[in-house]
């Protein structure tokens, strides 16, 4: 992945670096009288159902209020794949962390053997820490291509996606 031209862009990947506004946005100095008169009027609670349904079904503008085009959302199949992997790679160690706390409680209560408190702390903290890392790994190990489901563990996808992330950091 030496350059961006060597690979296809994903549908939700930005085409170029977004420029940040350097000038602070200033609020309008004075409100217009029309705005005040409209806000002073009580809104009717019984608006016509046709008007409200038209407002809901109205097409959304393709540009944000700042004038920049909106980014395409992450496709549903990719989003599901990310969530599944995050739940698996984060939920397993976190569940084991909770079970280690419960198990150590029973070991201490039943006096099966002496268990140092530091051992309980290190094991449970380690498992909770793996759960946090699992969130990131689950996100980055999912294939970001809609057509490619990726591998079981996702190491190849992790390397690709982490490389994309590093390139984005370097551009900023």
ChimeraX attribute file (.defattr): number of C-alpha atoms within 10 A of each C-alpha:
attribute: neighborCount
match mode: 1-to-1
recipient: residues
	/A:1	10
	/A:2	7
	/A:3	7
	/A:4	11
	/A:5	8
	/A:6	8
	/A:7	9
	/A:8	7
	/A:9	12
	/A:10	13
	/A:11	15
	/A:12	13
	/A:13	13
	/A:14	12
	/A:15	11
	/A:16	8
	/A:17	9
	/A:18	9
	/A:19	8
	/A:20	6
	/A:21	8
	/A:22	6
	/A:23	6
	/A:24	6
	/A:25	7
	/A:26	6
	/A:27	7
	/A:28	7
	/A:29	6
	/A:30	6
	/A:31	9
	/A:32	9
	/A:33	8
	/A:34	9
	/A:35	9
	/A:36	10
	/A:37	9
	/A:38	10
	/A:39	9
	/A:40	9
	/A:41	8
	/A:42	7
	/A:43	9
	/A:44	7
	/A:45	6
	/A:46	6
	/A:47	9
	/A:48	9
	/A:49	9
	/A:50	9
	/A:51	9
	/A:52	11
	/A:53	10
	/A:54	10
	/A:55	10
	/A:56	10
	/A:57	8
	/A:58	9
	/A:59	8
	/A:60	8
	/A:61	9
	/A:62	12
	/A:63	11
	/A:64	11
	/A:65	9
	/A:66	8
	/A:67	8
	/A:68	11
	/A:69	11
	/A:70	13
	/A:71	14
	/A:72	12
	/A:73	10
	/A:74	15
	/A:75	13
	/A:76	10
	/A:77	14
	/A:78	19
	/A:79	16
	/A:80	13
	/A:81	19
	/A:82	22
	/A:83	15
	/A:84	15
	/A:85	23
	/A:86	24
	/A:87	16
	/A:88	16
	/A:89	23
	/A:90	23
	/A:91	18
	/A:92	16
	/A:93	21
	/A:94	23
	/A:95	14
	/A:96	17
	/A:97	23
	/A:98	15
	/A:99	13
	/A:100	18
	/A:101	16
	/A:102	11
	/A:103	14
	/A:104	18
	/A:105	14
	/A:106	12
	/A:107	14
	/A:108	14
	/A:109	10
	/A:110	9
	/A:111	10
	/A:112	9
	/A:113	9
	/A:114	8
	/A:115	13
	/A:116	10
	/A:117	10
	/A:118	9
	/A:119	11
	/A:120	17
	/A:121	13
	/A:122	11
	/A:123	15
	/A:124	22
	/A:125	17
	/A:126	15
	/A:127	20
	/A:128	21
	/A:129	15
	/A:130	19
	/A:131	24
	/A:132	17
	/A:133	15
	/A:134	23
	/A:135	20
	/A:136	16
	/A:137	22
	/A:138	22
	/A:139	23
	/A:140	23
	/A:141	28
	/A:142	29
	/A:143	23
	/A:144	25
	/A:145	16
	/A:146	16
	/A:147	9
	/A:148	10
	/A:149	15
	/A:150	17
	/A:151	12
	/A:152	9
	/A:153	14
	/A:154	18
	/A:155	15
	/A:156	14
	/A:157	20
	/A:158	19
	/A:159	13
	/A:160	16
	/A:161	18
	/A:162	15
	/A:163	13
	/A:164	16
	/A:165	12
	/A:166	10
	/A:167	15
	/A:168	12
	/A:169	9
	/A:170	8
	/A:171	8
	/A:172	8
